[in-house]
Amino acid sequence: MIISKTKKCKEKKDYTYVFVDDLIYINLDQGLLILMYYLFFKGKPLEFLERKTRNNVINCFLPLVRGLRVLQFTYLFYKKRRIYRKSEDSVRIITTSFFGNCLILLRLGEYKVINFRKKDVTTVFPNNNSIADIKESIDKCIKAQKCNLAPNIISWDINKRFIKERYLNLKTLFIELDNADEFNIEIFPILENIVLSTPPQDIILRNYQQKLVGNIDFFIKKYLNQNLDNNENKIILGFLSFINEELTIFSSKKEIQLFFSHGDLWEQNILKNNKGLGVIDWNTLDMRSLYFDFFYIMFHKVSRQNEDKRINTIKEIDMAFENFQFRLIENDQFNSKSVLGIKNHLDLYRYLFYLEFVLLRLQEYPKRGKRDLNFLITWIDFFKLYEVNNKENASSYII
């Protein structure tokens, strides 16, 4: 077992990062002018730096908007640093042995240290993460190297609880939610690239279904039975019962294929400009059914719509599915047996996606708790909305 892959370096001192805003911390020793330069030119993934102002004229000039946001953020850092130097207990800080210009605190306690000059980003795992959990996270980053969209790994050390990757100075992908054609043009090549990163794995449909259901039952009994009220139980278990019943129409001996899957593919994890493209945050990587990432990003799009527009977006899913399926068939690298010869192809892979999604959320529950459970129940509502609006014979449960 490989424990580490690190370059020899001089012993490091501890660096202090001061909280500024938006879960962003800045190195206490960072010079103001250099910080402004880095944020403006090297901080492309930092979406808050292009947040629109109240002035529509200024908003027409994106560099001007970015310049104003950089000035505001730098001045806020200047004030927080002065407060800290007067009273160290009055400002939140993070102290670490990893040098960088800024630090981003993530939702599960890990943080990313960005070194703009060296063009690297170091993910540091919290002390309450077990070595086994850290190894699993790092292994997924290593496996992600099979996809040419993943950031290159520079070094890692499981015992020192970090992995260092190449920093991608690209903007997060932005697509107008109402523009279905632009959405498909941008997303389909990325989905295609990911599923074709490794050879698929053959598996009998019924065996895969039983595996998913068995794992879901395990997590429900282990973590949720004592933490769910009756209504939450009814929503989750009722939906699972619906999926399993619908899957009975497919042959138990039918063979399907599992493909490389990101597991959390949405616009914030896609970085792009005219010169490059990258996908980040591969912590949920796994082998899943062919259209998992497709359905994930489509339903994520649904989740971001206003309630009165969700129905229209849901109606786009079937057409987008057919277009993406056709794109895969036309690709010479793709084995078309995965998309041909299955009656009700869309239904089958949608039901498998539902099971895989529920399992993924339950696997994350020990780390994220109630918040992730609420996220799961909200998405089940979106799934039910789809079923009501796209199946003539929707079950009484779904209705």
N, C-alpha and C positions, 0 to 999 in steps of 0.2 A: 504494500500500500504506500502510495506517495503521500508524504505528509506536507512537504513544502517544496517550493521552487522559488528561491530568492537569490538576488545578487548580493555579494558581499559589500557591505557599506560601513561607514564610520558610525560609531554609537551616536544615537540621536538624543537630543534633549526634548523636554516637553514643550508643547506650543499651546497657547491659550487662544481660544476663539470666542468672541463676544457676540451674543445674540443681537441681531439688528431687526429683522422683520421676516415674516413669511417662512419661518423655520430655517432661515439663513443666518449663519454665523460667519464673522470675518476675523481673520488672524489679527490679534491685538497689535502686532508689530507692522501691519501692512501700511505702506505709505499711501496717502490720499490720491495723489496724482496717478501713481501706478495702478491703484485700485480702479480709478475711473477709466483708465486705458483698457485694463483687462475686462471690465464689465461691458464696455461699449463694443470692443472688437472681439473678445474671446468668450463672452458670456452668452452666446446665441441660444443655448437651450434654456436659459433663465427667462421663462415666458413673462414673468411679472414686469420685466424691463420694457415691454412693449404694450403694457396695459394702456388703453385709450384714456385720453384726458377728457375734460368736460367741454373742450373747445374743438368743434368740428373742423375748423380750418387747420389747426395744428395737427389733428389726426390724419390729415391728408399727406403729411410729410413724416413718414415713419422714422427716418434718422433723427428728426427733431424730437419726436415723442421719446425715442430711446435715450437721446441726450438728456432730456428733462428728467426722466426716471433715474438715470445714472446719477445725476446731480443730487436728486432728492435722497436716493439711497446712500450715497457717499456722505452727505451731510448728516443723515441719521446715524450712520456708523460713527462719525466724528463726535456727535453728542453722546452716544452710548459709551464710547471709549473714555471721554472726559468724566462721565459719571462713574464709570468703573474705577478709574484711577483715584477718584476722591473717596469712593466707598465700594470696596470689592464685593460686598454682599448685596449690593443694590441692582446688579445686572446679572442675568443668567450667562454662564460660561460653560464651555466644554474644553477640557484639557486632554491632550493626546500627544503621543510621540510622533505622529505623522504630520509632516510639514505640507502646507498648502496655502492658497490665498483665501479660500472660503470653504465652509463646511455646511452641508445640508443634512439636517436631522430627518430621518425617515420614520414612518408610522410604527414600525415594530421595534424601535430603539436603536437600530443600526444607523450609521451615518456615513456620508460620502465626503471625503476630503479632496477638493479639486486643486491641482497645481497647474495653473494656466501656462506658466512658462515651459514646464516639462511636458505638457499635454497629456497628463495622466489623472486618473481619478481612483482613489483608494476607498473601497468599502470596508468599514470596520464593524465587526459584529459585537453586540453587547455581551457583557459578562454572564448574563443569565441564559445565553444560548449555549447548549451543550456542544461539546466537540463533535458529536455525531451530527447535530443539526448544521453546524458550520461546514463540516465535510460534505454534507448533502448539497448545501447551497453552492459551494465551490465546485463540486463535481458537475452540477448543472451548468455553471458558467463555462466549464471546460468542454462539456458536450455541445454547448451552443456554438463552439468554434466551427462545427461542421456546417453551419450556415454562414455564408459570407457577409451577412448583414450584421452579425454580432460584433461588438467591440473586441479588438485583439487583447489577449491577456498578456500582461508584462511579468507579473510575479504573484505568488501567493504563499501563505504560511498558515496552516490550520491551527497550529498551537499558538501563534501570535494573533490569530483571529482576524485576518485580513486577506483581501484579494485586490490586486492593482490592475486596472485595465486602461486601455488607450482612451483618452478623452475625445469625444466627438463634438467638435464645435459647429453643430448644425442646429437649425431651428426645429422646434416641435412642429409636426405636421398640422396644418390648419385647413379644414375643408368646410365650406358652407353646408350645413346639415340638409338644407332643402335642395341641394344640387346633387341628385343621384348619379348623374353621368360622371361628374368630376370625382365623386367619391369612389366609384367603381374603377375609373382610370388610374387613380392613385393607389388604391388598396389591392386590386387584383394581382399585379406583378409581385407585390410583397408576399401575399398569401401563397402564390405559386412558388416563389423562391424558397419559402420556409418548408412547405410540404415535400419539395423535391431535394431537400438537403441531405437526406439519408434514404437508403432503400426501405420500403415499407415492410411491415411484419404481417404475415398471414395468421388469421385466427378465426375459429368458428364463431358465428354470431351469437349463438345461445351461450357458449362458454364465456364470451366477453360480457354479455349481459349479466350472467350469474356472478361473474367476478365483480362487476361494478356494484350490483345490488348487495352482494355479501359485504363489500367494504363499506358501503353506505350504512348498512345495518350495524356494523361494528362501531362506527363513529357515533351513530345515534344512541346506541345503548351505553357507550362509554362516557360520552360527554353531554348529551342533550336531554336525556329523559328526565333528569333532575332539574334542568334549567329552562324548560319550555313550559309555557302555560298551555292550557287545553286548546286554545285557538291556534297557536303556533304549531303545535303537534298536528292538528287537523289539516292545516295548510300543507305542511311538508309531506306527511304520510299520505294524505289524499292525492297529492300530485304524483308521488312515486307510484302509487297504486294505478293511477290513470296511465302512466307511461308503460308500466309492465303489461297492462292489459292490451294496450295498443300494439306492443311489440310481438304479441302472440300471433299476429297475422303473417309474420315472416317465417320462412322455413328455419327450423331449429338447426339444420345442417348447413345452412348457407354460410359461405366463407366470405369474410370481409378483410380489409387491410387497415392496419394502424400506421399513422404517419407522424413525422416530426411535427410537434405543436408547441408554440410559444406559451399559450395558456393565459396570457394577460395582454393580448394585442389590441391596443386602441391608440388613438392619435398621440397621446402624451408619451407613449413608449416608442414612437416612430419619429426619427430625426431626419431632416432632409433640407438640402438646398440645391442650387443648380449644378453643383459639382459632386455631390455625394448623397448617400442614403445609408441609414443605420437603424437598427432596432436594439433597444436596451432593455434591462430588467428581465432576465431570463430565469428568474427564480421558480417559475411555475412550469418550466419545460417538462415535457413528457411525450410518450407515444400515445396518440389518441385517434379517434375516428377522423376521416378525411376532412370533414368540414367544420371541425371544432372552432378553429380560429376565425373562419368565415362567419359562423353564427355568433360568435362572441362579439366581434366588432360590429355586426349588424344590430344586435340587441343593445350593445353599448350606445349605439347611435339612437336607438329608441329611448333609452333611459335619459338621454340629454335633451330630448324634445319636450316642448310644452305639451300638456295633456291633450289639447285639441288637435295637435299635429301627429300624435303617436300612431293613430290608425293609418294615416297616409304612409308613414315610414314603414309600418308593419306590412302594408300591401306591397312595398317595394322588394321585400325579402325574396319572394318566390321568383320574380323576374331576375333579380341579381343572382340568385342561385343558379338559374338556367344559364345565364351568361358566363358565370364563373366555371360551371361544369363544362360548357362548350370550349372555353379557353383551355382547360386542362386536357380535354380530348385532342385538341389541335396541337398540343405540345408533344413533340416526338420523344421526349424523355419520360413522359408519363405513361404508365401501364393502364390502358383504358379499361381493363377488367374491373377496376375499382368503381367505375361510374356507369358501366353498361350491364345489362342483364338483370337488374333489380327493379322489380315493379314497385312503384311508390317510393322511388329513390329519395326524394326530398323528405318524406315522412320518416323513413328509417333513420337517416342521419340526423334529423332534427331530434328524434327521441333519444338517440345515443348521446347527442350533445347535452340534452337536458340531464341525463344521468351523470355524465362526466362533469358537468358544471356543478351539480349538487355535491358530488364527491369532492371536487376541488375546494369548494367553500367549507365543507365539513373538515377537510384536512387542515385548513387554515384556522379553524375555530380555536384550538388550544392557544394559538398565538394572539388572536385578535378578539376573541370572546363575542360578547353580545352584539357589537357593532357589525361584525361579519355576518352574524345570523340575521340581523335586520336587512342587510344587503341581499342575502339569499332570498328572503321572503319577498322583498320588493321585486326582484327579478322573476320570481315565480309568478307574480302578478302580471308581468310583461308577457311571460310565456303563455299564460292563460288567455290574455288578451289576443295573442296571435291565434291560438286555437279556436277561439270563439269567432274570429273574423275570417278564418280561412278554411274551416271545416264545416261542411253543410250538416253533418251528423255529429256535431259536438256533443259530448256526453253531458248528462245532467249535472255531473260533478263540476265540470269546467264552467258551465253556464251558471 
